[in-house]
Amino acid sequence: MSKNTEVLIEGLTFTEGPRWHDGRLYFSDFFTHRVLAVDTKGNMETIVETPQQPSGLGWSPDGSMLIVSMNDQKLLSFSNGELSEVADLSQLATHFCNDMVVDKKGNAYVGNFGFDLHAGESIKPTNLILVRPGEEPCVVAENVFFPNGTVITPDDKTLIVGETFASCLTAFDINEDGTLANRRVWADLRSIEEGYTPVPDGICLDAEGAIWVLRPQPMMSLGSKKAALYWIRWKLIGEPLLVCWEVKTEIPYLFLLQTTPQKRLA
């Protein structure tokens, strides 16, 4: 595995929700309320500014961008230069909304904090919310502990979510109607590295089906046997990393986003 790492852009605040789309990496920058896009040469563009903090990103089959609006617990759509509300999640989400994954049908799976993390509240389980195109949102999984980074396997049959405060990756079968079934632990991260309590945040699938997990330090790659294939420790990068996205191109890229204000994307 190549170990070449370079800083792509700097001057960001708190980055989240990376997704590769049409040759660029799209991501949210919390505290500037911006959704940004950058190519592999570091050319960056502001796509849209949102009224509240943006987080998870995805795309509908019609090409419109879906954006999680954290603080007001809404799912937004951005198309033809206009923002519009897709769904109000405030009756289902028990605290700030966060990450999201969108399948090929346009079904959006949205997680939320479940409790006031910043006020020091005790950890509480929450739910995973499904927003189907043209339908009211519904809860498709309960008793999940801070559902965070989420991926869907290429065959669209399995959803895997990182439960930050359960220290595990949890898998579900995806039913034809988008609902979830057959919940199981995909990987118990505590069993992989003893003596450390991992808190999985960003996850992504690579071309070989392994899941990269940011916890936030160090990063690991988990294969189908749930064994660590690679470890990445970043003395040169230094600051905590919470989200990642792997790009399945001729030359593979693994993008790592930092969290400390005014830092960078590598």
MOHUSUL-V541044 format. One record per residue. N is the residue number from 0. SS is DSSP state (helix for helix, strand for strand, loop for the rest). PSI is psi in radians with two decimals (NA if undefined). OMEGA is omega in whole degrees, 0 to 359 (NA if undefined). Layout:
BEGIN
N_SS_PSI_OMEGA, N_SS_PSI_OMEGA
END
This chain:
BEGIN
0_loop_2.31_178, 1_loop_2.51_180, 2_loop_0.26_181, 3_loop_2.18_178, 4_loop_2.36_178, 5_loop_2.62_176, 6_loop_2.19_182, 7_loop_-0.87_177, 8_strand_2.75_179, 9_strand_3.14_176, 10_strand_0.34_179, 11_strand_3.03_179, 12_loop_-1.47_180, 13_loop_1.89_189, 14_strand_2.53_183, 15_strand_2.91_168, 16_strand_0.68_184, 17_strand_2.41_175, 18_strand_2.38_177, 19_strand_2.27_184, 20_strand_2.18_176, 21_loop_0.80_172, 22_loop_0.16_178, 23_strand_2.74_174, 24_strand_2.11_176, 25_strand_2.48_178, 26_strand_2.85_179, 27_strand_2.52_172, 28_strand_1.78_191, 29_helix_-1.09_197, 30_helix_-0.17_171, 31_helix_-0.01_178, 32_loop_0.62_183, 33_strand_2.55_164, 34_strand_2.19_186, 35_strand_2.81_173, 36_strand_2.48_180, 37_strand_2.49_175, 38_loop_-3.13_185, 39_loop_-0.11_176, 40_loop_-0.03_178, 41_loop_0.18_177, 42_loop_2.04_187, 43_strand_2.53_179, 44_strand_2.42_171, 45_strand_2.09_181, 46_strand_-0.81_180, 47_strand_2.60_171, 48_strand_2.34_183, 49_loop_2.65_181, 50_loop_-0.64_179, 51_loop_3.10_181, 52_loop_2.21_175, 53_strand_2.73_176, 54_strand_-1.88_185, 55_strand_2.56_182, 56_strand_2.74_174, 57_strand_-3.08_182, 58_strand_2.44_173, 59_loop_2.81_178, 60_loop_-0.45_180, 61_loop_0.02_177, 62_loop_-0.12_179, 63_loop_2.54_180, 64_strand_2.38_174, 65_strand_2.39_185, 66_strand_2.23_172, 67_strand_2.19_174, 68_strand_1.95_194, 69_loop_-1.10_193, 70_loop_-0.64_179, 71_loop_0.10_171, 72_loop_0.98_180, 73_strand_2.73_170, 74_strand_2.16_183, 75_strand_2.79_173, 76_strand_2.43_177, 77_strand_2.07_182, 78_strand_2.40_179, 79_loop_0.67_176, 80_loop_0.12_184, 81_strand_2.42_173, 82_strand_2.42_175, 83_strand_2.77_180, 84_strand_2.23_176, 85_strand_-0.79_183, 86_strand_2.52_172, 87_strand_2.05_185, 88_loop_0.09_189, 89_loop_-0.40_179, 90_loop_-0.22_182, 91_loop_-0.70_180, 92_loop_2.36_183, 93_loop_-0.09_169, 94_loop_-2.80_184, 95_loop_2.40_171, 96_strand_2.78_189, 97_strand_-1.97_187, 98_strand_2.93_184, 99_strand_2.63_167, 100_strand_2.51_182, 101_strand_2.27_180, 102_loop_-3.12_185, 103_loop_-0.34_178, 104_loop_-0.14_183, 105_loop_0.13_175, 106_loop_2.21_182, 107_strand_2.21_178, 108_strand_2.07_189, 109_strand_2.28_176, 110_strand_2.95_176, 111_strand_2.86_185, 112_loop_-0.80_183, 113_loop_-0.33_180, 114_loop_2.96_182, 115_loop_1.60_182, 116_loop_-0.76_187, 117_loop_-0.36_178, 118_loop_0.01_178, 119_loop_0.37_177, 120_loop_2.72_176, 121_loop_2.58_180, 122_loop_2.31_179, 123_loop_2.53_176, 124_loop_2.77_180, 125_strand_-2.64_185, 126_strand_2.99_172, 127_strand_2.26_187, 128_strand_2.39_176, 129_strand_2.27_172, 130_strand_1.90_177, 131_loop_2.57_182, 132_loop_2.17_176, 133_loop_0.14_182, 134_loop_2.86_176, 135_loop_2.56_178, 136_loop_2.67_179, 137_strand_2.76_178, 138_strand_2.26_180, 139_strand_-0.13_174, 140_strand_2.45_179, 141_strand_2.96_178, 142_strand_0.79_172, 143_strand_2.47_187, 144_loop_1.70_180, 145_loop_1.16_178, 146_strand_2.20_189, 147_strand_-2.11_181, 148_strand_2.37_186, 149_strand_2.43_177, 150_strand_2.77_173, 151_strand_2.32_182, 152_loop_2.70_185, 153_loop_-0.46_179, 154_loop_0.05_178, 155_loop_0.40_183, 156_loop_-0.31_186, 157_strand_2.32_172, 158_strand_2.32_179, 159_strand_2.23_183, 160_strand_2.46_174, 161_strand_2.11_174, 162_strand_1.77_189, 163_helix_-0.82_186, 164_helix_0.23_168, 165_helix_-0.04_177, 166_loop_0.72_181, 167_strand_2.88_168, 168_strand_2.25_184, 169_strand_2.35_182, 170_strand_2.61_175, 171_strand_2.56_166, 172_strand_2.49_178, 173_strand_2.05_177, 174_loop_2.91_182, 175_loop_-0.57_181, 176_loop_0.10_178, 177_loop_-0.23_177, 178_loop_2.90_186, 179_strand_2.61_181, 180_strand_2.99_174, 181_strand_0.98_179, 182_strand_2.38_175, 183_strand_2.80_176, 184_strand_2.06_178, 185_strand_-0.67_177, 186_strand_2.19_172, 187_strand_1.84_187, 188_helix_-0.40_179, 189_helix_-0.46_181, 190_helix_-0.22_182, 191_loop_-0.64_178, 192_loop_1.74_182, 193_loop_2.61_178, 194_loop_0.13_181, 195_loop_2.36_178, 196_loop_1.71_182, 197_loop_2.54_177, 198_loop_1.48_185, 199_loop_2.34_178, 200_loop_-1.71_181, 201_loop_2.45_173, 202_strand_2.71_175, 203_strand_2.68_177, 204_strand_2.43_174, 205_loop_-3.12_186, 206_loop_-0.35_181, 207_loop_0.10_178, 208_loop_0.07_176, 209_loop_2.65_178, 210_strand_2.18_174, 211_strand_2.32_185, 212_strand_2.18_171, 213_loop_2.29_193, 214_loop_0.10_357, 215_strand_-0.08_182, 216_loop_2.21_355, 217_loop_3.07_178, 218_strand_2.58_177, 219_strand_2.75_173, 220_strand_2.19_182, 221_strand_2.19_177, 222_loop_-3.02_184, 223_loop_-0.41_178, 224_loop_0.14_177, 225_loop_0.41_175, 226_loop_2.60_180, 227_strand_2.09_178, 228_strand_-0.70_181, 229_strand_2.61_169, 230_strand_2.44_175, 231_strand_2.13_175, 232_loop_2.35_192, 233_loop_1.33_176, 234_loop_-0.57_181, 235_loop_-0.62_180, 236_loop_-0.76_168, 237_loop_-0.92_187, 238_loop_2.82_179, 239_loop_2.50_175, 240_strand_2.32_184, 241_strand_-0.35_182, 242_strand_2.66_183, 243_strand_2.84_173, 244_strand_2.23_181, 245_strand_2.38_184, 246_strand_2.18_184, 247_loop_1.26_178, 248_loop_3.11_179, 249_loop_-0.73_171, 250_loop_1.88_184, 251_loop_2.50_176, 252_strand_2.49_170, 253_strand_1.92_181, 254_strand_2.34_180, 255_strand_2.23_183, 256_strand_2.28_181, 257_strand_2.86_186, 258_loop_-0.42_184, 259_loop_2.28_182, 260_loop_2.47_177, 261_loop_0.56_177, 262_strand_-2.50_199, 263_strand_3.01_176, 264_strand_2.24_180, 265_loop_NA_NA
END
